[in-house]
Amino acid sequence: MPRFPASSSTNRSLSAGVFSAVAERVRHYSGPAYRLHIGDTWREPLAAAMAESQRTADLPHLHTYSPVHGEPPLLDAIVRRIKKRTGRTLDRGAVQVTAGATGALSVLCQTLLDPGDEVLLPAPFWPLIRGIIASRGAVPVQVPLFDRLRSPGFDLERALEQAITPRTVAIYVNSPHNPTGVILDASEAAVIARVARRHDLWVLCDEVYEELWLGDAPHEPLWSRPDLFDRTIAVHSMSKGYGLAGARVGYLHGPPEVVGAVRAVHTYQVYGAARPMQLGAARALDEGDAWLAEARTLYRDAAQATARTLGVPTPAGGTFLFFDARPWLGGAADAEPLLLRCVDEGVLLTPGAASGDAYPTWVRVCFTSVPPDQLSEALARLGGVLAAMAPAPTAGGAA
């Protein structure tokens, strides 16, 4: 038990500087910066959802406490959205509004996990989820998966089974995926369902990028499958699809008895999400289809341009590309040489190690965080760095 001046041993592995490998170089850079390391959007949200559109003249008691459960207009909008997206009708009691998806996952882990429990964490992963699990005293068990999922000979079921122990209680799944952009197909989802049912596991389904599919048609959400529905808690966000990251509004849904327990924990952690922004979020869900369609078109163009620069396939969804930088590292053990050269050009990228121990030479790029003209300039600078760092052709390989 810690005494002054020590802090909890459970949280000593956490850091506020998740992307700190090149932080010192960034602090000394003074030119124009292209922030491709943060998952955000350059677009302004739907006008009706903006903070300034929520006015006390129209919304009495706007600045009083919100109900712990969530604002009724937002709860109704969520139920309508889920029905429209999947055909499933959720009871309000099965929904909980949260302070963003990060807050939702934190409260969920506090509700479901005991210290020492293990959670399968398919890697690479969203950098914060590892710390969210660890902060509960639980163990995030990294399973390298998304970068090799469709490689010849890779066995998804075997990879998951080999990571399971008697302490395993849940699996975290994110699709569309941060950072690879992979969308799990029906056969892959069926494997996850079989493993979860075989071992009585919860499935923590991160739906943050659910609206950002970049193909011709939407995918089937994992949580809505009949073989997963009864054991899945799905977490959603207004940040990515709707450009409301600063609003800090998210929500989750699942079996009502579990969501009731989540609501109790939520009361003691944050009480409720911000009332004005919940009302804006409700408007985004009800009125934002055209905005979303335009966003998907713009993001698809940005994804394709970024993929061309890196010489990799265009992602199926989400806002990131994840690539192995080994060809440009000259044998270095991690991606720091490339990241530092990019900082000198004003291009900020995320080290792959933030997404898993198996990815020290990988790099994550967000293609939605700056407007198209700035992305074009950033990609030109990134392309120049890659060209300068490319290995010289061998005599046998020369044209």
N, C-alpha and C positions, 0 to 999 in steps of 0.2 A: 504494500500500500504506500503510495507516494506521500512524502511530507514536504513541507516548504524547504527549498524552492522548486522541488521536482513537480512534474506533471504526470498525467496518466501514461503508463507504459503502452497501453493500447493504441494511443494516438501519436506516439513518438515518430512513427514512420511517415506521418502526414506532413505535407508542406504546402504553403500557400503558393509557392512558385512551381507549379506543375511542369512548366516548360522552361526550366532555368538553366539548361546546359550552355546557352550562349547569352545569358542575361547580361553579363558584364560588357560584352561587345555591343549589345543593343543599347545599353545606357550611354555609351560614348558615341553612338552614331547620330549625326545631326542633319542628314539630308532627308529627302522625301522617303517616307516609309510605306511599303505595301504589305499590309498585315494579313498574310495568308495563313497565319498560324492559329487564328481564332475562328471557331465555327459560328459565323454570324452572317447577316445579309446587309448589303448596301441599300436595299430598297426600304422606303418608308412604308409603314403598314397601311392597311385600309383606313381611309380617313375617319370612318365612323368608329374605329377601334382605338384611335389615338387618344392619349391622355387628355389633350385639350378639348376633345369632343365630349368628355364626360363633365357635365356642368351641374352645379348645385341648383340652378334655376329649374332644370328639367328633372333632376334626380334628388328629391329631398333626402336629408340625412346622409349625404354622399360620403361624409368623412367619419361616420360612426363605425363601430365594429361590424364586421361581416359575420354572419353565422359560421360556426366552425365547419359545418357540412359544406358550405358554399352558397353563393348567391342563387336564389331560386331561378332568375332568368338564365344564369349560366348553366345550372344543372339541367334545365329544360333544353337548352341549346345543345348540350352534350348528348343527351338522350336522342334528340332529333338527328344529330350528326352521325352518331353510331348507327342508327336505324337506316339512314340514307346510304352510309358507306358499306354496311355489311348485311343489312336486313334483320339484324338482331335488335330486339326491344329490351333495353335495360331498365330495371327498376331504379328510381332515384336513390334508394338505399344502398345500391351496389356501386355508387359513384361517390368519390371524395375529391373535392377541389383542393389543390395543394399550392405551395409556394414554389412553382416551377416543377419540372420533372426531376431536377436534382433533389429538391425537397421531398418529392414523392418517393423517390428511391431510398432516400435516407430514412424517412418514416417507415417505409415498408420493411427495410432491413431491421430497424429497431423492433418492429412488430413480429417478424417471422423468425429471426435468428437469435440463438443463444451464443454466448462466448464459446469458441471452440468448434462451432458448426462450420462446415465447408460448403462453399458455393462454387460450382463449375463456372469458370469465366473464359468462354471461348475468346481466343486472341487472334489478331490484335483487337483491342477493345477501346472504348471511350475512356480517356485517361482517369476521370474522376471516379469511375465505378469501383476500381480497386480500393481506393481509400475509403469510400462509403462503406464497403463491406468490412474492411479492417477496423474502422472506427467503432464498430459494434463488438470487436473482439473476435469476430468470425474470420475464417481463412479463405481468401480468394485463391482458387486453384486454377492456375492458368493452363489452358488447353490450346496450343497453337492449332488454328483451324481455318479461319476465313481466307488466308492467303494461299492455302493449298487445297481448299474444299473440292475443287473440280479437277485436281491434278490426277493423272493416271495412277491407279493403285491406292489412292487415299481412301480409307474406310472411315466414314464419319462415325458410325455406330461403335466401331472398335476404339476410336480415339476417345470418345466420351466414356465408354465402359472402363477403359484402362485408368481413367482419372477418378473413378468413383470409389469411395471408401465407406465404412459404416458411419462416418460423420457427415457424409454428403446429404444436404437437405434441399438444395435448390440448384437450378441452372439459370443463368442470366442469358437472355437472347435479344439481340438487337438487329432488326431487319426492316427497312433498308439499313445497311450497316455503316457505322462510323468506326474505322476510317476507310474501309475498302470499297464501299458502294455496292457490295453484293446484296442481292435480294434472294432469300432462301426460296427454293422451289418446293413443290408439293411433296416430292419424294424425300427431300432433306427435312422438311417439317415433320413428315411421318416418322422419320428416325428419331427426332427429338421427342416426339410424343411417345414412342415405344419405350425409349430409355426412361423417360420421366415416370411412366406408368409402372414399369418393371421395378423401379426402385422407390416408388412413392415420393417423388420429388415435386416441389413447387417449381413452376416456371415463371420467372420474372421477365416479362415481355416488354422491352423498351421500344415504344412506338413513336419516338420523337420525330423520325423522318417519314412517317407514314404517308404524308401528302406529297412527298418529293420523289415520286417515281418518275424516271426520265425516259421511259419507253413509251409505247403507244397506248397502253392500258394499265389501270391500277392492278396491283397484286392482291392476293387474298391475305389479310392479316393473320399472323400465326395464332393469335389468341382466339380467333373466331372459329377455328376448326373444331368439330365435334369431339375429336380425341384429345383436345387440349383445353377446351373451354372451362371445364370444371375445376382445373388445378392451376389456372393461370391468373395472375394479376397483371393487367396491362397498364402501362404508364404512358401518358400522352403529354405533349407540351404545346404551348402557343408560341414558343420562341422561334423554332426553325421554319415551319411551314408558313406561319403568319407574320413573321418579322416583328414579334413582340417580346424579344429576349429581355428587354428592360422592364417589362410588366411583371415578370416573375409569377406567371400563372400557368399551372399545369393541372392535371387530374389523373386519377387512376380508377380502375374498376375491376371487380372480381367477385368471388363468392361473397354474398352479403354478410355472413358471419365474420369473415376475415376483414372486410372493409369496415365493419363496425369496430373491430379491434384497432384497425389503422386510425380510425377517427378519434378514438380515445387517446392514442399516442400523439396524434397530430395536435390535439388540444394542449398537451403539456409541452410540446416542442415549439410550435409557432402560433398556436391558436387558430388563426385564419389567414388566408391570402388577402392582398390589398383589395378593398371593395371597389374603388373606381376602376381598377384595371380588370377585375372580374367582369364588370359590366361591358367594358370594351371588348373583352374576349368573347362574350356572348354574341356581340354584333359581328365579330370576325367569323365565327362559326356559321352564323346564319346568312351572312351577306358576302362572304369572301370567295365564292367559287371562281368568279372571273379573275380576281386578284391572284388566286392560286394557279389558274391556268396560265396566266401571263408569266408568273414566276417560274413555272416549270419550263416554259419555252426559253426564257432568258438563261436559266440555270443549265439547261441542256446545251445551249450554245457555248456557255462558259466551260462546261465539262469537256466538250469536244475539243475546244481550243487548248485546254490544259493537257488533255490526253495526247494531242498531237505534239505538243512541246516535249513531253516526256517519253513519247514513243510507246505508250501503253494503251490498253483498251479503255473505251469510255465506260464509266461506272453505270450501273443500272439504276441507281438512286442515291439519295443523300446529297451531301455538299462537299465531299472530299475525294481526293485520290491518294493512294498509299503506294509508294514505289520503293524498290530496293536500290539504294544508291551505290552499291558495291562497285559497279563499273567505273565510277568517277572518284573512288576513294584511294586509289593507289595502294591498296592493301591495308589501309587503316582499319582499326577494330570497330570503329563506330562512325556515325555520319557527321561528326563535329567539323571536319575540314570543309565539307560542302556547306554546312549550315553557316559557318563563319564567313566563307566567301560570299554567300548570298546576303548576309547582313551587310557586308561592305557595299553591296549594290542596293541596299534598302529593302530587300525581299526577306520577310520573316516567315520561317517555316517551323513546323513542329518536329522535334526528334522522335523517331519511331519508338525509341525505348520508353517513352511515356505511355505507349500502348501495349507494352508487354516486354518481358525479359528476353524473348527470342528475336527482338527486332532492333538491335543496336545500329544496324546499317540502313535502316529504313527511314523514310521521311513522309510526313503527312502534309498535304497541300489543300487548303480550303479555296474553292474557286468562286464562292458567292460573297465573300466578305468585302470586296471592293467593286466599284462600278466597272462596266465593260472596258472603257478606255484605260482605266488604271490597271485592270487585269492584263490587257494587251501589253502595256509597258512592263508590268511585272514579269510576264512570261518571256518577253524579249530579253530582259535582264537575266532571268533564270536560264534561258537557253544559252545566253552568252557564257555564263558560268559553267554550264555543263560542257559546252564546246571547248572551253579553255582547260577543263579538268579531264577531258576524255583521253584515254590512253592512246599513244601513237600506234598506228598500225604496224604490225610486224612485217618483215620483208616478204614472208610467204603470203601474207594477207593483202599486200598492196595491190592496187588496181593496175 
